[in-house]
Amino acid sequence: MFTDARKRIRRRASFEGLPLAVLLGVGFGLAAAAIAFFGAQRLIPPRVADWLSGQQLGETLYWRLAGFAAAQLLLHVCFGCVIWLLAIASERALPQLAWKRTRWVLMWGLATVAWLLLLNIDRFPESVTSRVVCCELVPHAFYSTLAAFGTSILLAAVAMLAWLNLARHPGVRRFGSRIVVWGALIAACLATASWMRSEAIANGESALSQPNVIIIGIDSLRADYIGVGGQQPGMTPNVDAFLQDGILIADCVTPVGRTFPAWVSILSGQSPRTNEVRENLFAVKQATLDASVAHAFRRAGYRTVYGTDEVRFSNIDERFGFEEILSPPMGVSDFLLGAANDIPLANLVANSDVGEVLFPETHANRAAAVTYEPGSFVDRVASVLDDGPGGKPLFLAVHLALPHWPYTWAQDDEGGFSRLSDTRYQYGASVIEADRQFGELVHALERAGVLSNAIVVVLSDHGEGLGLARDNLLFSKQAKEVVGVLSVAMWGHGNSVLSPYQNQVVLGVRGFGRSALRRGSGLVLQDVPATLEDVAPTLIGLTGIADGVTRDGSDWSRVLHSADAPLDAASRVRFIESGYVIGFSNRGTIDTDAVAGEGVQKYLIDPKSSRITVKSDALPALLREKERAAIMDRWLLAAVPDQHGQRYILVDRETDAVRELQGAPASDRGDVHTLWVALQARYGSELADAAVAGH
């Protein structure tokens, strides 16, 4: 009986301090959650909350919310257990202090919490907790210095505890030096072997008969921000260096300046009028899904992968022919949990492998701007690349969303100038960082041997208006005298067809190994009138795979291989259109509460998948608001709705001269008459409906 009692006492003593440590860990999480909730003031705008309350959310969302809560609890319980283990190690290593274990628990709890707060401030300065804890008068560098100092002290203390505990073991005292030496030698050998293997893969000859095909999209990248061709200094040295050995098609437009319809057109080779995806989050018909070029590559034996770091308004998934999707979870949970996970300990693990499992809505998610680290998404893509040139060829489509509004990410003041108030500088900083991310991605592809035989397309899904004079085709005094009062939305993207750098995009192609482009490299083609609808048919032409799909886009593969290829550029008509108009201030800022409250009424939540889609009855209003334009050679003819109906604005893209057409031009007007006929043929019924609504 006395033996059993002694065992129970020892058992209780062995767990001494554990409840307190767990309480400290969970209490820290609850306190941080409270700070995040009250610091954010309004996590969800009232009108959005009202909209949510009227939706059928479904079991999928509730399970994700429960999983999120369980992950937070598990993480902070584990944090408490770490505190407890440190207390045990301290108690055993320093018995001469005669501290009770609970005292060690409190000491380590306070120390680690202070360290976590400093580390959170250092790495995530825009975190709600960081803004609440920090003093605005103290520079961020001071907190960074404290975080570095605290990390050094903490690591030294843990190392000392580990050594003192190990030194008590007889085997360690006897063989400790040998273990260290042999461990160092083995680690060095493994590192050398890994490096030699990666070099062999990167420099090896591909055994694939078909080239790998890579599409790299950069969200919102303006065509005038790259430096290829020497027209401007450029803010994208990695993109510029990459395309110096490729071919840039200088005159390319997006059919719609929004990510989802642009990518649907990229993959299907169809115009929005054909595929009926006219705005973000539109439902996609089966014929459009079947037309995705990913299906063609998959039938040809390719492994098909799509990756993106932002899915709130663009849901490209397995239905488009991709075997693997690398993205945050799609649906309303991304909106709710992507930003709600702003708690120091969760922030610090969000971009790790553990964070990918526990917090998928935050990991590598550009929409969770506070914690987004661009390298985390590159690591996600790199993790699925083939180790060598053997096996299936790869069709990989990647979308980098960093230059999209709000133009911020997990970055300190010294990391760039993105935290300055001017929106244009914020955008410029995000472009520079996205270019670095692009360079890291290309390096990862090289290391994996993917580029030993490959065709790579670099593009932007749309541009970005920055309120500059060149962002408005009607900015000149002559234009204003001609058209009078006609507003042009000069900020954002997809807001106006008369804002050229919202619709002008980057499009470059480069071949590697046996798939190098025969026309040469470092070329800028000024005479190719391209649209993003041309990407799919051009890739089909470059690879020669079988494809029975009818596509609207043009195949430029022969032009990329030969300067003598026939090019009927002057007669091609391209079409662009706007989406919902997002209201920006004159300084390029957005009242997110007002925009979300107004726009959310156009959407509904699918209770089965928890995804957000545009209501079918919202389409007529969108079509009435849309601006449309036809482009041929030097001319752009825009149809802009106003309260009186449609106004037709003709712009000479070479001279910037502007005219307003009061009706159909005479047939002897050549290109202008052709544009009018083409615009009416493409959008005739929609233009008529908008005109009737205007009256």
HUVEN-V808369 format. One record per residue. N is the residue number from 1. SS is DSSP state (alpha for helix, beta for strand, coil for the rest). PHI is phi in whole degrees, -180 to 180 (* if undefined). PSI is psi as a letter, one per 20 degrees, with the letter a starting at -180 (none if undefined). Layout:
n=<N | N>
ss=<SS | SS>
phi=<PHI | PHI>
psi=<PSI | PSI>
This chain:
n=<1 | 2 | 3 | 4 | 5 | 6 | 7 | 8 | 9 | 10 | 11 | 12 | 13 | 14 | 15 | 16 | 17 | 18 | 19 | 20 | 21 | 22 | 23 | 24 | 25 | 26 | 27 | 28 | 29 | 30 | 31 | 32 | 33 | 34 | 35 | 36 | 37 | 38 | 39 | 40 | 41 | 42 | 43 | 44 | 45 | 46 | 47 | 48 | 49 | 50 | 51 | 52 | 53 | 54 | 55 | 56 | 57 | 58 | 59 | 60 | 61 | 62 | 63 | 64 | 65 | 66 | 67 | 68 | 69 | 70 | 71 | 72 | 73 | 74 | 75 | 76 | 77 | 78 | 79 | 80 | 81 | 82 | 83 | 84 | 85 | 86 | 87 | 88 | 89 | 90 | 91 | 92 | 93 | 94 | 95 | 96 | 97 | 98 | 99 | 100 | 101 | 102 | 103 | 104 | 105 | 106 | 107 | 108 | 109 | 110 | 111 | 112 | 113 | 114 | 115 | 116 | 117 | 118 | 119 | 120 | 121 | 122 | 123 | 124 | 125 | 126 | 127 | 128 | 129 | 130 | 131 | 132 | 133 | 134 | 135 | 136 | 137 | 138 | 139 | 140 | 141 | 142 | 143 | 144 | 145 | 146 | 147 | 148 | 149 | 150 | 151 | 152 | 153 | 154 | 155 | 156 | 157 | 158 | 159 | 160 | 161 | 162 | 163 | 164 | 165 | 166 | 167 | 168 | 169 | 170 | 171 | 172 | 173 | 174 | 175 | 176 | 177 | 178 | 179 | 180 | 181 | 182 | 183 | 184 | 185 | 186 | 187 | 188 | 189 | 190 | 191 | 192 | 193 | 194 | 195 | 196 | 197 | 198 | 199 | 200 | 201 | 202 | 203 | 204 | 205 | 206 | 207 | 208 | 209 | 210 | 211 | 212 | 213 | 214 | 215 | 216 | 217 | 218 | 219 | 220 | 221 | 222 | 223 | 224 | 225 | 226 | 227 | 228 | 229 | 230 | 231 | 232 | 233 | 234 | 235 | 236 | 237 | 238 | 239 | 240 | 241 | 242 | 243 | 244 | 245 | 246 | 247 | 248 | 249 | 250 | 251 | 252 | 253 | 254 | 255 | 256 | 257 | 258 | 259 | 260 | 261 | 262 | 263 | 264 | 265 | 266 | 267 | 268 | 269 | 270 | 271 | 272 | 273 | 274 | 275 | 276 | 277 | 278 | 279 | 280 | 281 | 282 | 283 | 284 | 285 | 286 | 287 | 288 | 289 | 290 | 291 | 292 | 293 | 294 | 295 | 296 | 297 | 298 | 299 | 300 | 301 | 302 | 303 | 304 | 305 | 306 | 307 | 308 | 309 | 310 | 311 | 312 | 313 | 314 | 315 | 316 | 317 | 318 | 319 | 320 | 321 | 322 | 323 | 324 | 325 | 326 | 327 | 328 | 329 | 330 | 331 | 332 | 333 | 334 | 335 | 336 | 337 | 338 | 339 | 340 | 341 | 342 | 343 | 344 | 345 | 346 | 347 | 348 | 349 | 350 | 351 | 352 | 353 | 354 | 355 | 356 | 357 | 358 | 359 | 360 | 361 | 362 | 363 | 364 | 365 | 366 | 367 | 368 | 369 | 370 | 371 | 372 | 373 | 374 | 375 | 376 | 377 | 378 | 379 | 380 | 381 | 382 | 383 | 384 | 385 | 386 | 387 | 388 | 389 | 390 | 391 | 392 | 393 | 394 | 395 | 396 | 397 | 398 | 399 | 400 | 401 | 402 | 403 | 404 | 405 | 406 | 407 | 408 | 409 | 410 | 411 | 412 | 413 | 414 | 415 | 416 | 417 | 418 | 419 | 420 | 421 | 422 | 423 | 424 | 425 | 426 | 427 | 428 | 429 | 430 | 431 | 432 | 433 | 434 | 435 | 436 | 437 | 438 | 439 | 440 | 441 | 442 | 443 | 444 | 445 | 446 | 447 | 448 | 449 | 450 | 451 | 452 | 453 | 454 | 455 | 456 | 457 | 458 | 459 | 460 | 461 | 462 | 463 | 464 | 465 | 466 | 467 | 468 | 469 | 470 | 471 | 472 | 473 | 474 | 475 | 476 | 477 | 478 | 479 | 480 | 481 | 482 | 483 | 484 | 485 | 486 | 487 | 488 | 489 | 490 | 491 | 492 | 493 | 494 | 495 | 496 | 497 | 498 | 499 | 500 | 501 | 502 | 503 | 504 | 505 | 506 | 507 | 508 | 509 | 510 | 511 | 512 | 513 | 514 | 515 | 516 | 517 | 518 | 519 | 520 | 521 | 522 | 523 | 524 | 525 | 526 | 527 | 528 | 529 | 530 | 531 | 532 | 533 | 534 | 535 | 536 | 537 | 538 | 539 | 540 | 541 | 542 | 543 | 544 | 545 | 546 | 547 | 548 | 549 | 550 | 551 | 552 | 553 | 554 | 555 | 556 | 557 | 558 | 559 | 560 | 561 | 562 | 563 | 564 | 565 | 566 | 567 | 568 | 569 | 570 | 571 | 572 | 573 | 574 | 575 | 576 | 577 | 578 | 579 | 580 | 581 | 582 | 583 | 584 | 585 | 586 | 587 | 588 | 589 | 590 | 591 | 592 | 593 | 594 | 595 | 596 | 597 | 598 | 599 | 600 | 601 | 602 | 603 | 604 | 605 | 606 | 607 | 608 | 609 | 610 | 611 | 612 | 613 | 614 | 615 | 616 | 617 | 618 | 619 | 620 | 621 | 622 | 623 | 624 | 625 | 626 | 627 | 628 | 629 | 630 | 631 | 632 | 633 | 634 | 635 | 636 | 637 | 638 | 639 | 640 | 641 | 642 | 643 | 644 | 645 | 646 | 647 | 648 | 649 | 650 | 651 | 652 | 653 | 654 | 655 | 656 | 657 | 658 | 659 | 660 | 661 | 662 | 663 | 664 | 665 | 666 | 667 | 668 | 669 | 670 | 671 | 672 | 673 | 674 | 675 | 676 | 677 | 678 | 679 | 680 | 681 | 682 | 683 | 684 | 685 | 686 | 687 | 688 | 689 | 690 | 691 | 692 | 693 | 694 | 695>
ss=<coil | alpha | alpha | alpha | alpha | alpha | alpha | alpha | alpha | alpha | alpha | alpha | alpha | alpha | coil | coil | coil | alpha | alpha | alpha | alpha | alpha | alpha | alpha | alpha | alpha | alpha | alpha | alpha | alpha | alpha | alpha | alpha | alpha | alpha | alpha | alpha | alpha | alpha | coil | coil | coil | coil | coil | coil | alpha | alpha | alpha | alpha | alpha | alpha | alpha | alpha | coil | coil | coil | coil | alpha | alpha | alpha | alpha | alpha | alpha | alpha | alpha | alpha | alpha | alpha | alpha | alpha | alpha | alpha | alpha | alpha | alpha | alpha | alpha | alpha | alpha | alpha | alpha | alpha | alpha | alpha | alpha | alpha | alpha | alpha | alpha | alpha | alpha | alpha | alpha | coil | alpha | alpha | alpha | coil | coil | coil | alpha | alpha | alpha | alpha | alpha | alpha | alpha | alpha | alpha | alpha | alpha | alpha | alpha | alpha | alpha | alpha | alpha | alpha | alpha | alpha | alpha | alpha | alpha | coil | coil | coil | coil | alpha | alpha | alpha | alpha | alpha | alpha | coil | coil | coil | coil | coil | coil | alpha | alpha | alpha | alpha | alpha | alpha | alpha | alpha | alpha | alpha | alpha | alpha | alpha | alpha | alpha | alpha | alpha | alpha | alpha | alpha | alpha | alpha | alpha | alpha | alpha | alpha | alpha | alpha | coil | coil | alpha | alpha | alpha | alpha | alpha | alpha | alpha | alpha | alpha | alpha | alpha | alpha | alpha | alpha | alpha | alpha | alpha | alpha | alpha | alpha | alpha | alpha | alpha | alpha | alpha | alpha | alpha | alpha | alpha | alpha | alpha | alpha | alpha | alpha | coil | coil | coil | coil | coil | coil | coil | coil | beta | beta | beta | beta | beta | beta | beta | coil | coil | coil | coil | alpha | alpha | alpha | coil | coil | alpha | alpha | alpha | coil | coil | coil | coil | coil | coil | alpha | alpha | alpha | alpha | alpha | alpha | alpha | coil | coil | coil | beta | beta | beta | coil | coil | beta | beta | coil | coil | beta | coil | coil | alpha | alpha | alpha | alpha | alpha | alpha | alpha | alpha | alpha | alpha | coil | coil | coil | alpha | alpha | alpha | alpha | coil | coil | coil | coil | coil | coil | coil | coil | coil | coil | alpha | alpha | alpha | alpha | alpha | alpha | coil | alpha | alpha | alpha | alpha | alpha | alpha | alpha | coil | coil | coil | beta | beta | beta | beta | beta | beta | coil | coil | coil | coil | coil | coil | coil | coil | coil | alpha | alpha | alpha | coil | coil | coil | beta | beta | beta | coil | coil | coil | coil | coil | alpha | alpha | alpha | alpha | alpha | alpha | alpha | alpha | alpha | coil | coil | coil | alpha | alpha | alpha | alpha | alpha | alpha | alpha | coil | coil | alpha | alpha | alpha | alpha | alpha | alpha | coil | coil | coil | coil | coil | coil | coil | coil | coil | coil | coil | coil | coil | coil | coil | alpha | alpha | alpha | alpha | alpha | alpha | alpha | alpha | alpha | coil | coil | coil | coil | coil | coil | coil | coil | coil | coil | coil | beta | beta | beta | beta | beta | beta | beta | coil | coil | coil | coil | coil | coil | coil | coil | coil | coil | coil | coil | alpha | alpha | alpha | coil | coil | coil | coil | coil | coil | coil | alpha | alpha | alpha | alpha | alpha | alpha | alpha | alpha | alpha | alpha | alpha | alpha | alpha | alpha | alpha | alpha | alpha | alpha | alpha | alpha | alpha | alpha | alpha | alpha | alpha | coil | coil | alpha | alpha | alpha | coil | beta | beta | beta | beta | beta | beta | coil | coil | coil | coil | coil | beta | beta | coil | coil | alpha | alpha | alpha | coil | coil | coil | coil | coil | alpha | alpha | alpha | alpha | alpha | alpha | alpha | coil | coil | coil | coil | coil | coil | coil | beta | beta | coil | coil | coil | coil | coil | coil | coil | alpha | alpha | alpha | alpha | beta | coil | coil | beta | beta | beta | beta | beta | beta | alpha | alpha | alpha | coil | coil | coil | coil | coil | coil | coil | beta | beta | beta | coil | coil | coil | coil | beta | beta | coil | coil | alpha | alpha | alpha | alpha | alpha | alpha | alpha | alpha | alpha | alpha | coil | coil | coil | coil | coil | coil | coil | coil | coil | coil | coil | coil | coil | alpha | alpha | alpha | alpha | alpha | coil | coil | coil | coil | coil | coil | coil | coil | coil | coil | coil | coil | beta | beta | beta | beta | coil | coil | coil | coil | coil | coil | coil | coil | coil | coil | coil | coil | coil | coil | alpha | alpha | alpha | alpha | alpha | alpha | alpha | alpha | alpha | alpha | alpha | beta | beta | beta | coil | coil | coil | coil | coil | coil | beta | beta | beta | coil | alpha | alpha | alpha | alpha | alpha | alpha | alpha | alpha | alpha | alpha | coil | coil | beta | beta | beta | beta | beta | coil | coil | beta | beta | beta | beta | beta | beta | beta | beta | coil | coil | beta | beta | beta | beta | beta | beta | beta | beta | coil | coil | coil | coil | coil | beta | beta | beta | beta | coil | coil | coil | coil | coil | alpha | alpha | alpha | coil | alpha | alpha | alpha | alpha | alpha | alpha | alpha | alpha | alpha | alpha | alpha | alpha | alpha | alpha | alpha | alpha | alpha | alpha | alpha | alpha | alpha | alpha | alpha | alpha | coil>
phi=<* | -66 | -64 | -63 | -63 | -63 | -63 | -65 | -65 | -64 | -64 | -64 | -66 | -66 | -100 | -61 | 88 | -64 | -58 | -65 | -64 | -64 | -61 | -63 | -64 | -68 | -62 | -61 | -64 | -66 | -64 | -65 | -65 | -65 | -62 | -63 | -67 | -76 | -70 | -76 | 64 | -125 | -64 | -128 | -55 | -55 | -69 | -71 | -62 | -62 | -65 | -61 | -65 | -94 | -100 | -87 | -79 | 81 | -68 | -57 | -66 | -63 | -65 | -68 | -63 | -65 | -64 | -63 | -63 | -65 | -66 | -63 | -63 | -60 | -61 | -77 | -66 | -63 | -61 | -61 | -66 | -63 | -58 | -64 | -65 | -65 | -65 | -62 | -62 | -68 | -61 | -79 | -76 | -126 | -66 | -65 | -76 | 57 | -81 | -72 | -62 | -61 | -67 | -64 | -60 | -63 | -63 | -68 | -61 | -65 | -66 | -71 | -64 | -61 | -65 | -62 | -64 | -65 | -66 | -65 | -63 | -66 | -88 | -131 | -64 | -92 | -60 | -59 | -62 | -63 | -68 | -74 | -77 | -75 | -96 | -65 | -78 | -95 | -65 | -63 | -60 | -65 | -67 | -64 | -64 | -62 | -64 | -65 | -65 | -63 | -63 | -62 | -64 | -64 | -64 | -64 | -66 | -65 | -62 | -63 | -62 | -61 | -66 | -64 | -73 | -69 | -64 | -75 | -83 | -60 | -64 | -68 | -63 | -85 | -116 | -58 | -64 | -66 | -60 | -64 | -65 | -64 | -62 | -65 | -64 | -62 | -62 | -65 | -64 | -64 | -64 | -65 | -63 | -64 | -65 | -63 | -66 | -65 | -66 | -65 | -66 | -65 | -99 | -77 | -84 | -73 | -95 | -75 | -77 | -107 | -76 | -66 | -123 | -125 | -114 | -117 | -101 | -119 | -64 | 65 | -75 | -71 | -68 | -90 | -100 | -95 | -107 | -64 | 93 | 74 | -74 | -152 | -61 | 83 | -120 | -131 | -60 | -72 | -63 | -62 | -64 | -63 | -83 | -63 | -104 | -129 | -129 | -103 | -93 | -75 | -111 | -131 | -124 | -96 | -67 | -142 | -80 | -138 | -62 | -65 | -63 | -64 | -71 | -63 | -70 | -59 | -78 | -92 | 71 | -114 | -77 | -59 | -67 | -81 | -85 | 66 | -99 | -104 | -164 | -57 | 64 | -72 | -65 | -110 | -75 | -62 | -62 | -71 | -60 | -67 | -79 | -57 | -64 | -62 | -63 | -64 | -68 | -66 | -64 | -84 | 96 | -84 | -86 | -112 | -136 | -124 | -135 | -151 | -104 | -153 | -131 | -63 | -121 | -144 | -111 | -84 | -140 | -61 | -62 | -84 | 104 | -94 | -76 | -131 | -121 | -111 | -164 | -64 | -60 | -91 | 126 | -68 | -63 | -64 | -66 | -80 | -97 | -58 | -100 | -67 | -82 | -101 | -126 | -47 | -66 | -66 | -58 | -72 | -103 | -59 | -93 | -97 | -64 | -65 | -63 | -63 | -82 | -79 | -131 | -63 | -73 | -108 | -62 | 51 | -112 | -63 | -66 | -86 | -60 | -59 | -110 | -72 | -114 | -54 | -64 | -65 | -74 | -60 | -62 | -64 | -68 | -61 | -68 | -108 | -73 | -63 | -72 | -149 | -77 | -79 | 83 | -74 | -69 | -114 | -109 | -123 | -116 | -128 | -124 | -102 | -102 | -58 | -74 | -75 | -51 | -92 | 65 | -124 | -157 | -73 | -149 | -89 | -63 | -85 | -77 | 164 | -127 | -72 | -92 | -69 | -75 | -72 | -62 | -65 | -69 | -60 | -63 | -59 | -64 | -68 | -66 | -62 | -69 | -64 | -65 | -62 | -62 | -59 | -61 | -65 | -66 | -62 | -63 | -64 | -64 | -64 | -61 | -82 | 78 | -68 | -91 | -68 | -150 | -156 | -119 | -121 | -110 | -113 | -151 | -118 | -73 | -167 | -97 | -154 | -80 | -122 | 70 | -85 | -59 | -76 | -90 | -144 | -68 | -107 | -77 | -69 | -63 | -63 | -65 | -67 | -68 | -78 | -95 | 69 | -85 | -155 | -79 | -119 | -74 | -96 | -115 | 78 | -146 | 70 | -98 | -159 | -79 | -95 | -110 | -61 | -84 | -80 | -111 | -78 | -129 | -86 | -147 | -134 | -133 | -140 | -108 | -125 | 60 | -69 | -102 | -60 | -73 | -73 | -70 | 127 | -140 | 72 | -97 | -120 | -89 | -90 | -104 | -103 | -83 | -106 | -141 | -63 | -65 | -84 | -63 | -61 | -64 | -69 | -67 | -61 | -68 | -69 | -94 | 74 | -76 | -72 | -156 | -107 | -91 | -83 | -123 | -80 | -73 | -100 | -95 | -101 | -62 | -68 | -66 | -72 | -97 | -149 | -73 | -92 | -65 | -62 | -140 | -98 | -78 | -65 | -95 | -78 | -108 | -113 | -124 | -134 | -149 | -96 | -118 | -60 | -83 | -93 | -78 | -104 | -79 | -67 | -101 | 83 | -97 | -125 | -81 | -62 | -63 | -67 | -65 | -65 | -64 | -79 | -76 | -65 | -69 | -85 | -119 | -140 | -106 | -76 | -65 | -77 | -103 | 64 | -85 | -102 | -134 | -75 | -64 | -64 | -79 | -86 | -62 | -57 | -65 | -62 | -65 | -69 | -83 | -64 | -94 | -137 | -149 | -117 | -124 | -145 | 53 | -90 | -106 | -129 | -114 | -108 | -109 | -118 | -77 | -140 | -67 | -103 | 124 | -93 | -113 | -109 | -113 | -105 | -122 | -85 | -71 | -87 | -106 | 67 | -68 | -127 | -135 | -110 | -92 | -91 | -174 | -64 | -71 | -64 | -64 | -80 | -80 | 64 | -60 | -65 | -65 | -61 | -62 | -61 | -63 | -66 | -65 | -69 | -68 | -76 | -122 | -45 | -65 | -68 | -64 | -66 | -63 | -67 | -66 | -64 | -64 | -66 | -80>
psi=<g | h | g | g | g | h | g | h | g | h | g | h | h | h | j | p | i | g | h | g | g | h | g | g | g | h | h | g | g | g | g | h | h | g | g | g | g | h | h | i | f | o | h | p | q | g | h | h | g | g | g | g | h | j | q | o | h | r | h | g | g | h | h | h | g | g | h | g | g | h | g | g | g | g | g | h | g | h | g | h | h | g | g | g | h | h | g | g | h | g | h | h | h | m | h | h | h | k | q | q | h | h | g | h | g | g | g | h | g | g | g | h | g | g | g | g | g | g | h | g | g | g | h | m | h | j | q | g | g | g | h | g | h | q | p | h | i | p | q | h | h | g | h | g | g | g | g | g | g | h | g | g | g | g | g | g | g | g | g | g | g | g | g | h | h | h | h | i | p | h | h | g | h | g | j | g | h | g | g | g | g | h | g | g | g | g | g | g | g | g | g | g | g | g | g | h | g | h | g | g | g | h | j | r | p | p | j | p | h | q | q | q | p | p | p | o | p | o | p | j | o | q | h | j | i | q | j | p | i | j | h | r | h | q | j | m | h | g | g | g | h | g | i | h | j | b | p | p | o | h | n | p | q | q | h | p | l | q | g | g | h | g | h | h | h | g | h | h | j | q | q | h | h | g | i | j | n | i | r | q | k | q | q | p | q | h | h | g | g | h | i | p | i | h | g | g | h | g | h | j | j | q | p | p | p | p | p | q | j | p | j | h | j | o | m | p | a | h | h | j | j | p | h | p | p | n | r | r | p | q | a | h | h | g | g | g | h | g | h | h | l | m | p | g | g | h | g | h | i | h | j | r | h | g | h | h | g | h | m | h | i | h | p | k | o | h | h | m | h | h | j | p | o | h | h | h | h | g | h | g | g | h | i | j | q | q | h | a | i | r | b | q | q | p | o | p | p | p | p | o | j | g | j | q | p | j | j | q | a | n | q | r | h | i | i | b | k | i | j | q | h | p | h | h | h | g | g | g | g | h | g | g | h | h | h | g | g | g | g | h | g | g | h | h | h | g | h | i | j | h | j | h | n | q | p | p | p | p | r | q | h | r | b | p | p | j | j | r | h | i | j | o | i | k | h | q | h | g | g | h | h | g | i | c | o | o | p | p | o | i | q | b | q | j | h | p | i | j | n | h | j | h | h | p | r | p | o | q | p | p | q | q | c | i | j | q | p | i | h | a | r | k | q | o | o | i | j | o | n | r | r | i | i | i | g | g | h | h | h | g | h | h | h | j | r | p | p | j | p | p | q | h | r | q | o | j | g | h | h | h | h | p | i | j | q | p | o | m | h | h | i | p | p | q | q | q | r | r | b | p | p | p | o | q | r | i | j | j | r | p | n | h | g | g | g | g | h | g | h | h | i | i | r | r | p | o | h | g | i | j | q | p | r | p | q | h | i | i | g | g | g | g | h | h | i | p | q | q | q | p | p | p | d | i | q | p | o | p | o | o | q | a | i | i | b | p | p | o | p | p | p | o | i | g | i | j | q | p | q | p | p | i | a | p | q | q | h | j | j | d | h | g | g | g | g | g | g | g | g | h | h | g | j | g | h | h | g | g | g | h | g | g | h | h | none>
